[in-house]
C-alpha cells in the first residue's frame, strides 16, 4: 500500500497551484498510481474517452472531455473498482500529410513531435491515465493488426474489391465513405463532394445491418439521440423488390418499394443520376446531351437538399421506357434529383397519387396521376387532387386486388409478384458497405498484392506488417504517393514468385479507431491484436465518452468491428460500449473587425465598458454570438495559458461546474476567476484551522452529541448522498460541486463561531468529507490538503464516504430512559447517533445518574431509535 510523504510542519498561507500540481503529478508517476492489472474477485470498471488526433495542441474541448472521464475514473477507484483508464493517439490522418506537403516535414516526425507535446499537456492536467498502455495507431506494431484484421475479413468475404462510383473530395483528393459526406460536403474540409468511378476496397458492414439495428435495444445506457441517429442511418424498410423490364432492351430495372399496394398507380420510374443506367438509357437518343448535362449538375448538389421533401423537384426524361408488370403499360423513365443511390436500388416506382414528391414531380412534368387507394367515405380523382393521398384506404383500379384494404394488399401483391416471377418480398437498408480505400500515404497500407497470374493475392500473415516507406514524394495530388515508390509497389508474388504489384491505397483512418479499445486490454501483445482472456476481463467499456458527431461514423464502425471480431473468434462480446456520454461543446463569443476579420479575445483593445476596438485599425469590434470554439473564428482559450495562470485544478473545476457534461458550456472568464477563488478559500480554511483539524481523535468523543451541531452533521450526510447520486450514473457534476460549495460555506460559518471550539468534531468530519468528495474533480489540491490534515494514505486508496440514512431524517429521536425496566427520564438525540454515544449520553442524564447512585451497571439494553434500559447488579 502506498504511503504519503511525511507531513510538513507548516502550510503556506497562499495557495500555490503550480508547485502543488507538479508535486502530486510526480508522485503519481513515481508510484505508478494508476496502472491497472487484472484482479479477480474485484469488480472492474473500464472508462475511456475517445482518443485524440495529435494535431499539436490540446484545446478546451479536450480539457472538458478528459476531465469528465477522470472524475469517473477517480470516483470508481474510491468505490472499490479495479479501474482501467488508458490513453493513446489516433495518429494517422490527412493533416500530417498536409504538413509534409506545406512544410516539408515527414508525417511521422510531425506526428511524433505532436504526440510528445500533447502528452506533456495532458499530464499537466493531472489526468489519472495508465500511460503504460499508451498506443499510437501510426506505429507498425499497431497497424500490422489492422492489416491482419483486413486479411481475416477478406478470408470471410467481409473485405472485397469492386469498381463503383465513390464519393470524391477534390480538395483532399481522396475517397470518402458515405458517412464522411455531410450534406454533400467533405466532413474534413467542407469541399463539395463529387462522384468518381474507381476500384475500391469495401468492408461488408451490410452483412451486420440487422444485428446492428436490433442490438440498439441492448444499449439503454446510450443517449436516445445517438440511438435514433444510428437507426435512421441503418434505415430498415420492409417492402418488395419489383422488376420493371426495359422496353426494347434485355435489361430490367429493379425497384425497391415499401408501398407495393400502389403498384397499379405507378405512371413513371425515377432514377438517381448516379444509377448505372442513368446515362446508358439515353445513349444515341436526342436527349443524350441534355441528360448528361443534367446528371453533372445534380451530382454537384448536396444530397440532403436533394432528398428533402421541401426541395424543388427537378428531372429529365431519358427517352427510355419500361413495363409495369401489373398493368402491362409502358411507362417513361426519368432522372430525378430527389432520388438518391444510397436508398433502395436507386430506382423509384413513382406513384404520384400517393407520394407527395412524385405528385409534385408529375404536376411539373405533366405526367399521369392514377388513384389506386381510396379513403373510406369519399372518392378521389387524379385530376382533382391538390396533394397526394398517403393514408390508409381501400384498393381501387388495381385489377383483382381492388376491394382489399391497402394493408392486406401489400402482402397479397408481394405474394403475387413472387408467384409470377416479377420480384420478391424484400427488406431494404439505407446502410451501404463501407468503402475503406484511400489514395493517401499516412495510413495503414492495404495488405494485398496483384499478380497477373494469380490475381488478387493476400500478403502472407508472417510478412506483416507491410510498412510505410520513407522515400515517397508528397505532392497532394490524387494518385497515391505510395504508387511513386518502386521499392514499395514492386514485389514478387508470394504464390508464384513472378513480378507483381503491391496495393498502393491505404485504409480509411476510421479502421484504426474501430478496435483500439480492445488493444488497450493488452497493448504489448505481439501474437494477436489483443489477448482474448485479458480482453474478456476488461471488456466491454463500461463508460465511453466523446462527441455526438461520431454517432454514425466511429460508433457504428466500432460496433461492426466488435461483432465481426467476435465472429472471427477473438472478441467475446456483442457490443463494445455499455454506456455512452456525448459531451457538449465549449463555446465562446466571437469578435470581428470589418477590415481585419476575426480577432482573438486577447488581441482586443479597449474594454467591455468603453467598447472593444481592433488593435490594428482602432475600429469598433463587432461582438458576435456565442458559438463553438474554433481556430478559424479565433474564439479560443489556450488551455496551456489557462493552466499557467490558474492551475490545472481550476481549469478542471470550471469546465465541470459551468454546465452539465451533455450540454454546451459557455465560456466565462468570471467563472474561471470564481473557481480559482473557491480553491483559494479551501486552502486558507485548512491553513487557518489546521490545528483544529489535527485534533486527536480521542478528544472528539465528548463533543459528538452537541445539539447545536445536528443540522450541520445532517448537512454533511445530505451532501455525501447528493454528490454520490449526482456522479453515479447521472454525471451531474455541476450540481455535485454546488452542493460541496454549500457545505463548505456552512462549515466556514460554524468555524467562525467561538473560534469553532464547540464545532471541532463536526468541522473536522465535514472538511475531511469535502476533501474526499472534491478529490475526483480537483485531485492535486485535495491530495495536498489531505496530507496536511495528517493523513498518510493516498486519497485514491481511501473509500468513498458513506452517508447515514438516519442522519438524513429531519426529526430528532426521543429516547426513553429506563433503569431496571422502569422509566426514569427521556432525552432527545440526533437521528444518526451511534449506540455507544446513546449509552454514554443516557448514563450522563442527571435523573438516571440519581437512580444509579453508586451501583454497578450490569448491562445496557438498547432498542434502536426507541429506548435505553440500564440494568443494575443486585
N, C-alpha and C positions, 0 to 999 in steps of 0.2 A: 504494500500500500504506500502511495506517495505521501511524503510529509512536506509541509511548507518550511521555508527558511525561518530561522529564529526571529522572533518579534523584535522590532527596533524599540529603543527606549522612548522615543517621542515621535509625533507626527508633524509633518509640515503644516503650517497654518493655512497654506493656499494649495488648492487643487492643481497639480501639475500633470495633465493627461499624457504628455509625450513620454515622460520618464516612467510613469506607471505602466503605460501600454507596452513600451519596449521591454520592461522588466518581465511582465507576465507572458508576453509572446515568446521571449527567450526561454522562460521556464517551461512553458507548454511544449516547446520544440525539444528541449533537452530531455524532458521526462517522457516524450512520446505520448503525451496525454490522450491523444485522440486516435491512436492506432487501434484498429479493430481486428478481432480474430474470432473464428467460430467458437462458440461456448455453449455446449449442450446443457440443457436444463435452465437456461436463462432466455427469456423472450427476446427475440431480435427485432430491430427496427431499422429499416433502410430508408433514409431520407436523401433525396437527390434533387439538386437544381439542374436545369438544362445547362450543359457545359458551354462556355463561351467560344466564339471565334476570336483568335488572338489578333485583334486589329491594332494593338499597340498601347491602348489606354483603356482602363475601365471607365464607365460612365455611371451616372446616378441610378440608372435602371439596374445596373449590376449590383450596386450597393444595396438597393432595396430588395432585389430578388434574393441575394445571398444572405442578407441579414435575416430575412424571413426564414430561410432554411436553417440558419444557425440557431435561431430561437428554438425551433422544433428539435434539433439535434441535442442541444444542451438540456432542454427540458426533459426529453425522453431518457437521457442518461441519468438524470436525477430521479426519474421514476423507476429506475431499475432495469432499463432495457439495455441490451447489447447493441450499440448504435453503429451503423456504418454510414459514414458521411464523406464520400470521396469527391475529388475534383480532377478535371482534365481539360483537354483542349480539342475543340472541333476545328482541326488545324488546316485541312485542305480547303481551297476555295479561290475564287477569282481575284479578290483584292491582292493576294500575294503575287499572282501572275501579272496583274496590272502594275504593281510596284516594280516588277522586273522590267516591264516594257518602258515605264516612265522614268525610272531612276537607275536602271542598270544594276540592280541588286538582285541576286538569285532568290527565288521564292523561299527556299529552305533557310537561308541566312536571315531574310526578313522575318520569317515566321518564328524562328528560334529566338531572335532578339526580342520580339514582341512577347513571346511566352515568358521569358525571364523577367521582363519589366512588369508584366501584368501579374505574374505570380508574386512578386515582391509587394505589389499594391494590395493584392488580396490578403497576404499575410499581415500587412499593416492594418487591415480591418479586424484582425483577431478572430477570423473565422475558424471554427473547430474542424478543419478538414483532416482526413487521413492522407497526408501527402505521400505516404509510402505507396499508395495505389495510383498515383498520378499516371495518366496516359495522354498521348498526343496521337491523333489519327494519322498524322503525316509520317510517323515512324514506321519503317518496314516491318518491325515486329508486331505492329498493329494491322497494317493494311494487307499483310500476307494473308490474314484471316478473312478480310474482305474477299480476297481472291479465292480462298478455299471455299468460302460460303457460296460464291458465284458458281464454282465447279459443282458443288452439291446440288444447287438449283438446276444447273444445266443437265446433270445426270437424271434428274426427276422431271425434266420438261418445264421447270419453272423459269428458266432463263432460255430465251430463244431470240433469233435474229430474223428480221423481216424488213422489207422495203415499205416505207409508209410515209405519209405526209406527217411532218413533225412541226412542232412549234419552234420557230427560229427567231432568235433575238439578233437583229442586225448590228446592234451596238456591242453586245457581249460576244457576238459571232459564235454562238453555241446553241445547242438544242435545249429546250425546256420541257419538263413534264407538264401535263395539263394542270396539275396543282400549283405549278410555278407561274402560271399565266393568270394574273389578277385583272379582271375587267379588260382583257385584251392587251395588257401591257406586261412587260417583264417584271417579276416580283423583286428583282435586284436593282435594275437601273431605270425602270419605268418607261423603257422604249416600247414603241408599238411592235407587237409580235406578228410575224408573217408566217406563211405556210411554205414548207420546203420538203421535197421528197428525198429521203436519204435511207441508206441501210443502217438500221439501228438495233441495238440490243434492248430487250424488254424483260421485265420480271412479270410473271403471270399472276399478279395480285388478284385478278378477277376470279381465279380458282377459289379464293377465300372470301368472295363478296358476301355470300350468305352468312358465313360464320362471323365475319367482321360485323355484319349488321345485327345478327341475333345476340352476339355477346356484349353488345352495348347495354343490354338489360342486366348484365352482371357487373356493371360499374356504377353502383349507387353513389360512390364517393367522387364521381366526376361532376363538374358543373353541367347543368342541363343544356346550356347554350352550346357547349362543345359536343355533347351527345347529339344534339339536333343538327349541328353542322356536319357531323360525320354521317348521320342518317341521310341527310339531303345529298351529300356528296356521293355516297354509295347509290342512292336513288333507285330503290327497288320499285318496279312496276310489274303488275300481273296483267297479262292480256293474251294476245295471239300474234303470231307471225303469219302474214298473208302474202302469197306470191302473185304478183301482177305481171303477166307475160308482156314483153315489149312487142309492139306491132311491127311486123316485117323484120324482126331480128330473132336470133336464137336465145338471147339473154332474157332475164326476167328481173324485176325489182322485188326485193324482199322488204316488206313494210312491217314494222312492229307497231301495234296499236293497243291501247288499253280500252278502246271502245269498238270491239268487233260487232256489237249490236247495231252500229250505224253504217256498216259497210255498204248497204244499198243506197246510202246517200252520198257516197264518195263520187265527186264530179271532176276531180283532178288530183294529181300527185305533186307534192312539193319536195324538192331535193335540196340538200345542203350544197353550197358551192364547193365544198371540199369532197363531195361524194366522188368515187372513182369514175362514175359515168357522167358526171356533170358536163364536161367538155366533149366527151366522146359522142354523146347523143346528137349534138348539133354539127358534127363534122360533115363537111360537104353540103350543108344546108345554108340558105340565105341568112339564117340567124347566127352563124358561127362566130363572126367577128364581134357582134353585139353581146353574145353570151360570154365570150372570153373577156371582154371589157367589163361586163357586169361582175363576173367572177373575181377579177382582180380588184375591183372597187370594194366589194363586200368583204373580201378577206382582210382588208385593212380596218374594218370596223371592229369595235370591241364586242366580244362575244356576249357579255352581259346585256349590252344595249340591243344586240340583235335578237336575243331570246326573250326580251321583256314583252309583257302584254301591251304596254303603252306605246312602244316604239312604232315608227312608221313602217308599214308593210311594203316591202319592195320585192319585185320579182321580174322574171323574163321567161317567155315561152321558149323551150328548147327546139321546137319543131318536131318533137317525137311524141308518140302516144304509147299507152299500154292498155291492157284489157282488164276491166274489173271482172273477176271470175264469177261473181254472184249475179251481175246484171248482163254480162257479155257485152257491155258497152266499151267502146274505145274512148279513153279519157286522156286529156293532154297532160304533159309533164312540164312543170315549171321549176325553175330555180327560185328559191325564196330566201330572203335574208334572215328570216326568223327561225329557219331550220338549222340545227347545229349537229355536226357529225358525232359529237360525243353523246348524244341522246339516241337511243334505239339503234336503227341502222342508217341514220342519216337520210331516210326517206319517210315521208309522212303521207298517210292516206287522208286527203283533205275532204272534210265533210262540213261545208260552210253553214248548213242549217244548225249544226250542233257543236261548233267550236268557234269561239269569238275571233281568233286570229284568222282562221280560214274564212270566216264570214266577211271580215274587213278586206281580206285579200280578194275574195270573189267579187265583192262590190267594186273594188278599184279596177279590176281587170275584166269585168263583165262576164263572169263565169256562172254557170247554173247553180241554183240553190234548191235542193230537194229535201223536203221534210220527211223524216222517217221515224221520228219519235213524237207522239202527240201527248200533251198533258191531259190529265183527266178533266172532263167537262168543257173542253174547248177544242177548236180546230185551227191549226196553224197552216198558213200558206207561205211558201217560199218568197213570193213576190211582195208579201205584206210585212215580212219580218224587219224589225229595226235593230235587232241584235240576235245573236244565236241563242237557241233554247238548249240549255246544258243540263237540265234537271231530269229526274226520272219520269217515265211515262210508258205509253203503250206503243209497240212497234207497228208502223203502218208502211204501206208501199214497200214492203220487204218480202214479197213472194210468200212462200209457205210459212214464214216466220211472223207474218202480220197477225196481230192479236195477242202476241206474247208480251208480257212485261219486259222492258228492256233489260232488267236484271237477269231474268231467266234466259232472255235472248242471247246474252253474252256467252253463256255456257253452250246453248244449242248451236249457235253459229260456229263456235270453236270446234265442237264435235263434228259438225258437218264439213268443215274445211279439212279436217284430218281424214275423214272418210273419203272425200273426193280427191285427196292429194293436193289440195290448194294451199296447204300450210299446216300449222300446228299450234297447240297451246304453248305459250312461252312466258318466261319471266325475263324481264329486261332490267339492266342496271345502268345507271349513269356512269359508274366507275369504269375506267379504262385501264388496260395494262400499263405498267409504269415503265416509261422509256428511260433507260439509265445511261445511254451513251452520251458522252460529252466530248467535244472537239477541243479539249484543253490539256495542258501539261500537268498542272498541280492538282492531281487527283490519283486515285488508285488505277493503275493500268489493268485493262481487261485481260484476263489470262487465257487468251485464245490465239492460235496460230492458223494461218491459212496456207494450205498446201494444194498445188494444182492436181496432185494425185489423190490425196486423202480427203480433201475438202476442209471442213472445219475440224480442227484438232485441239482439244483442251490441253493446256500446259500440264505436264505431269505434276502431281502434288509435291513430289520430292524436289522439284525445281522452283518451288515458291520460296520467297516472294519474287515476282517479276518486279524489279526495282526501277525507279525512275533514273534515266541517265542525266548526267550533269551537262553534257555538251549539246545543248539544244538552243536554237535562237528563239527569242521572244519578240514576235512581230505584231501580235494582236490580230492577225488575220485568221479567217475561218478554218483553214487547214490545220489539223492538229500539229503542234510543234514536235511531237514525238515522231511524226512521219518524216521529218527532216533529219532524223538521226539514224544513219545507216547501221551504226553499232547496235542500235535498239531494234530496228524493224527487220533487219536481215538476219534470219536464223535458219537452222536446219529443222526439218520436220522431225519430231520425236518418234514418229511411227515408221517412216520410210527413209529418213536421212537425207532427202534431197533439199535443195534450197527452198526456203519458204519465207513467208512474210508474217510478222507479228502484228496483231491488232494494235492500232495506234490511238484509239479512243480511250478515254478514261471514264471511270464511273461517276455518276451523279454523287455529289458530296453528301446527299441525304442517306446514301448507303452507309457512310461512316457512322452516322448518329442513330442508325436503326437498331444497333445491338450493343452499343458501348456500355450500357447499364449492366449487361451480362459480364462484360470483360472486367469490370471493377471487382467482381467476386473473386477473381484470381488473375490479376493483371500480369503476373510474371510467368504464367503457364506457357510452355513452349511446344507442347504436343497437341494442342487443340485451341480453338478460340477462347474457351474458358473451361475450367474444371467443373464437370457436371455436378459432383457432390457439393462443392462449395457454392455453386450457383443455386442448388436446391435448398441449401441452408438460408441464403440471403434473399432469394427472390420469392415473391415479387417485390418491387419497390413499394414500400408502404406509403410514402408520400412523395409525389413528384411535383415540382414547382417550375413554372415557366410561363411564357406569353401565350395568349389565346391565338396569336397569329399563326401558331403551329398546329392548329386544330385538324386541318386536313392535309398537312404536309408531314412533318416529323411524327406526330402522334399516330396517324394512320399507318405510316410505313413501319413504325416500331411495333405496332400491333400485328401487322402482317409478318414481319420478320420473326417475332416470337412464336407465332403459330407454325410458320414454315420450319423453324429450327426445332420445334417440338416434333414435327413430323420427320425431320432428319434423324431424331433420336438424341438430341443434345439437351434441349430445354425440357423442364418438367412442368411447365405452367402454360396456361392458355392466354393469359393477359399479363403484360409487363408492369402496369402501374395500377395499384389498388385504389389510391386516392390521388386526385389531381387538384392543384390550386393554380389558377391562372391569375397572376398578379396584375394590377392596373399599371398604367404608365405614370411616369414622373413628368409633370407639366409645369410650365412657367410662362409668364407673359413675354411677348416679343417687343423689340424696339427697332424702329425702321426710320431711316433718313431717306427722303425722296431722291436725294442725289447719290448717297453712298450706301444705300440699301440696308441690309440687316446689320445691327450693331450688338456687340456683347454688352451685357449689363455693366461690366467693369470698365467699359470704354466711355460711358456716358459722362457728359459734363453737366453741371448744374445740380439740381436736387428735385426731390418729389414735390416739395412745396413750391419752388420757384419755376419748376418745369425743366425737363431734361432737354439737352441740346447735343447736337452732333459734335464730336471733338474735332472733326475735320473741317466743317464749314460753319459751325455755330448755329445752324438752322434748328428750329424746334423738331424734336423727335416724336414720331407717332408711336404711342403705346398701343400695341396690338392685343388681341385676345390671348387667353391662356391656352396653350396647346403643348403637345408632346415636345419634350426637349429634343433638339436636333442640331447637329453641327451646321447644317445649311442655313438655319434661321438664327443661329448664334444665341439661342435662349438656353444656354447650358450653364451648369455649375461644375467646376472641375473637382472631383472627389479628393484629389491629392491636395489641392489648396484648402479644401474644407477640413480635411483631417489635420493638415499642418496648423490651421488656425484654431481649431476647437478640439481635436482629438477624434479617434475612431468611435469611441463610445457616444459622443454627442451626435455624430453623423448617423449612427445606428439608431439611437433613441428617437431622433427627429423623424426619420423615414418610417419607423414603426409606429410612432404616436400620431403622425399627421393625418392618417386615413386608414381605414380597414384595408388589408392586403389586396383584396379583389377589386378595390375601387382605385380610380386615378388619384394621384397625390399632387396637390397644388403646392408648388414650392413657396416657402415663406422664410425670408431672412429673419423675421421676428421670431418665427417658430424655432429656428436653429438657436437663436440667442436664448430663447426660453428654455430649451433643452439643456443648454450649457449652464444656465443659472441654476436649474434644478440639481444638476450633478454637483455643482459647487456647493449648494446648500447641504446636500448629503455629506459631502466631505467635511464641511465646517461643523456640522452637528456632531459627527463622530469625534472630530478633533477636540471640540469644546467639552463634550460629555464623555470622553474616553474613560475617565476614572470611574464614572457611574457604570459604564458598560463593562468594566473589568471587575465589578464586584464579585466576590467569591460566591459560588452557588450556595454554600452553607449559610450565608447571611440573608438569603432571599425568602426562606420558608415563612418566617414570622409575618411577612407583609402581604402574602398572597391573598388574604381574604379581605383586604381593604375595600369597603363598599363603594367608595367614590371612584374606583378604577374599573368597575364592572363593565361600563359602557365601552371603555377603551379596549378591554380584553375581548368583548364581544365583537368589536370592530376588526380586531386582528383576525379573528376566525372568519368573519364575513369576507375579509379581503382575500384570505387564502382560498376560500371557496370560489369567490368571484374570478380571481386570476386563474385558478385551475380550470374552471369551466370555460373561460374565455380562450385559453391556449389550447385546451384539449379538444381538438376536432373543429372548433369554430374559428380559431385563429383571429379572434377579435383583440388583437394586440393593443390597439389604441385604447379600448375601454379597460383592459387589464392594467395598463400603465397609469391611466387616470385613477383607478382605484388605489393603486400603490401611492400615488401622489397625495390622495386624500388621507390615507393612513399616516403618511409622513407628517402632514400638516397637523393632524391630531396629536401625534407624538411630540411635535415641537411645542404645542401649546401646553401639554402635560409637563414637559421638561422645564417650562418657564415658570411653573407654579412652585414656590418654595424651593427653587433650585432643583425641582424634580425629586426631592428626597423621598417623599411617600410613594412616588410612582416608579421607583427604580426597577422593581421586578418586571412590571408591565412594559416599561420603556425598553428595557434590555430585550425582552421577548419580542417586542414589536420591531426593534431595529434589526435583530437577527432575522426575523421574518422578512422584512423589507429587502435585506441583502440577498436572501435566498430567492425571493420572488423576482428580483430585478436581475439576478445573475444571467439568465439566458439572453436578456436584452442588452445589458451593458456589462460584459464579463470582466473587463480589466479592472474597473473601479470597484466593482463588488468584491472581486478577489482580494484587492488591496485592503478594503475596509474589513473584510472577514479576517484577514491576517492581523489587522490592527486591533481587533477585539479579542486577541489571544486565541485564535483558532489555528490548529495545526494541520487539519486535514483539508485538502483542496475542496472547493465548493462543488465541483462536478462529481465528487465522491460522497457528497452529503445527500441523504434522501430528501426529496421534495417535502416541504412541510405539510402536515395533515391538519385538517380543521376538526373541531369537535362539534358534532351536530347539536348537542345540548347547548353549547355556547351560543348558537345562532338564535336560540329562542329568546324572545324579548322579556318574558316574565321571569321573576326570581322564584326560587324554590322556598317553600315554607316547610321546614323540617321539625317534626315533633320530637321532643327530647324526653326519654323515659329513663328512670333509674329503677332497676329491678321490676320492670314491666309497668310502672306507674308514671303517668305524665307529670313531669316536673317543670316543663317550660317549652318554649318554641324559639326558633331562630330563622332568619332569612339569609340565604346564601345564593351566590351566582349559579346559574344553570350548569356551567361547565366545571364546577368544583370537583376535585378528586376526593376519593374516600378518605385517604389519610388526613386531608385537610378538614373534612367534615368532622372526623373524630376529634382532631385537635381543637377545633372551634367549639365542639359540644362540651368537651371537658373543661374549657375555659369559661363557659357560661356561669355567671355568679350563682344562680339558683341551683344549678346542677352541682357546682362545687360545694355548696352548703349541704346538700343531701349526701354527698360522698363522704364529707368530713375527712377523717384520716384513714378510712377503709381502703383496702387494696382492690383494684379493679381486676376481676377475673377474666372477663372478655367483653367485647363490644359487638353488638349485633346491628348491622346497617341494612335497612331496607331502602334501596336506591330511590332517591328523589322524594322519600316519604318520612322516614323516622330513624332515630338512633336510640337503641336501648343499651344502657350501661349496666352490666351485670356485676354485682359486687360479691366478694368472697364472704362466706358465712351466711 
